[in-house]
Amino acid sequence: MMQKRCKYITFAEVEREGRKTKIFAIINNLSGAVLGNIIWYGPWRQYCFFPAGDHVVFNKGCLEDICGFITCLMDERKRMKN
């Protein structure tokens, strides 16, 4: 199971049987709260970020970490297809 820790957040793979694509929870390093998920979004054919709830706040650094992680997932997917 894949996990990546950044300064404020951690990306942790969520076990889901029967799925072709991976799901990652975004977890606050201080509180342990789940801030959202990164999930494959079929209509757009890419991984996307789905925030948890209406009152989740991210700074520029956290958003850059999320974008970077999604970029890595998409690069991995392209490599596996070739």
RALIN-V336313 format. One record per backbone hydrogen bond with DSSP energy under -0.5 kcal/mol. NH is the residue of the N-H (numbers start at 0). CO is the residue of the C=O. If there is no record, write none. Layout:
# RALIN-V336313
NH | CO
NH | CO
This chain:
# RALIN-V336313
3 | 10
5 | 8
9 | 26
10 | 3
11 | 9
11 | 24
12 | 1
13 | 22
18 | 15
22 | 13
23 | 37
24 | 11
25 | 35
26 | 9
26 | 24
27 | 32
28 | 7
31 | 27
34 | 25
34 | 32
35 | 25
36 | 49
37 | 23
38 | 36
38 | 47
39 | 21
40 | 45
41 | 39
43 | 40
44 | 40
44 | 41
45 | 40
47 | 38
49 | 36
50 | 48
51 | 34
52 | 50
62 | 58
63 | 59
64 | 60
65 | 61
66 | 62
67 | 63
68 | 64
69 | 65
70 | 66
71 | 67
72 | 68
73 | 69
74 | 70
75 | 71
76 | 72
77 | 73
78 | 74
79 | 75
80 | 76
81 | 77
